[in-house]
Amino acid sequence: DVKRIEAGAVVGFRFRESGRQVALLHNPTAKPEPVSLAAAGVEPKARLHVYDDKQPKGKPATDTLPGRLEPYAHAVIVQAESAKGLTYEADVLPLIQAAVKKHSKYDETKAMLVRYGVANGKDLKPEQYLGFVRDMNAMLAGA
């Protein structure tokens, strides 16, 4: 399941594989462009490995996402997935409420729930929380 990333001028894609999420970001412009974890679909507290164009193959540049991508640069972000500690009340429900009430994203939120095979947020299984929270954050980043 590959998803496009469009965050201002920065573009890319993300996908999940073998217990991790991988996002590739690209700045196609001639000037530095801002980039955020939410735009990449990455959890704010996640442990990351960030690779860039200047690093030798297989060597992470850093464990934090830079605030911007240099002109014509790429960044690859690898996040190990772990739903440990996420709860419906503290993590899922506030995002649904923010999407519907603050950002008027009722239809988008409903479509997201359908993609997860449920009619409402209470029906999500704990193992779905991480992916749902990540996808909701990415949707809200584009709001």
N, C-alpha and C positions, 0 to 999 in steps of 0.2 A: 504494500500500500504506500505509494509514493505521493507526497503532498507538496505542492508548489509553495514557495515562500516569496512573497512580494512585500517588502518593507521599505517604502520610499523608493529610492533608486536601487537598493540592494535586492538582488533576486537569488533564488536558489531552490533547493528541494530538501526534503527530509524523509526518512524512512526508518522502520524498525527492523532489527534483525537480531537473533540470538541474544535476547535480553539486554539489548542496548539500542539507543536511538542515534542515528547519524544525520547530521545536517551539513549541507554544503552551501556556503554563501559566496556570492560574487558581486563585486562592485564594478559595473561596466562603464563607469564615468571617469572623467579626467580629474576629479576632485575627491578628497576623502568624504565618506558618507557615514552617518551614524548607524549603529546597529545595536539591537538589544536582545537579551535572552528570550524575552517573550516573543519577539518577531521570529526567532529561530525555532520557537516551540519547545524551549528548554526550561525546565523547572528552575526557579530562582536559587534554590538551595542545593542544586544538584552538584555532584562531583563531576568535573569535566576534564577532558583532554582536548585542547585546541591546537590544531595544526595549521600552519600558514605556509605561504609560498617560499619563505626564506629558510625553513627548517629542513634538515636532512630527512630522508624518507624514514618514517616510523618513529621520529622523535617529536613528542609534543612540544610546542612552543611555550605553552603556559597552561594553567588550570583555570584561567578566567577569560571571559570573552572581552576583547578590547572594546572600547566605546565607539570605535569607528573602524572602517575598513579603508585602507589606502587605495588610491586610484588603481583600477584594473586588478586588484588583489582578490585572493580567495581565502577562505577560512573553512576548515572542516572541524566540526564540533562533535565529539563522541561522548555520550552520556550513558552510563550504566543505569538501567531502570530498576527502581525499587519503590514499591508502594508503602514501605514501612512508615508507620506513623500517620498516614493520611486517614481522615475520617470524613464521613458525609457532612456532619454538622459544621466542622471547622474548615474544610477545604472545598468540598463540592458545592454545597448549598450557597455559600456566599458568592461564588462565581455565577451560578445560575441566576441568583437575585440581581447581581450587578448587571449581567447581560440583559435581562428582561426589563428591569426598572430604570437603570441608569443609562444604558446604551440603546434601548428600544430594539433589542435583537431577539424578539420572541420567536420569529420564524426560523432564524439561524440556530437558536438554542434547541428548538423542537427537532429540527433536522439532525442536529448533532446527537441528541438522545436516540433518535431512530437509528442512526448509524451504529450506535452501541447496543441496539436491540431492545430498548426499553421505552416505555411511554412517559415516564417521569424520573427525575433524579433519584428518588428513594429506591427505585428498582435496580439501580446500578449495583454490581457486585464489588466488594472491596478490591479485588484484583483489577477492576476496570478504572478505579479512581485515578491512578497516575496518568493513564492515557487520556482520560476525559479532562482532567485538570490541565494537562499540557495543551490539548486541542482547544479548550476554552480560552486559555491564556493567549494562544496564538490568534484566535478569532478576535478577542478583545483588543489585542495589540493593533489590529487592522481597523478598529472601530473609528 
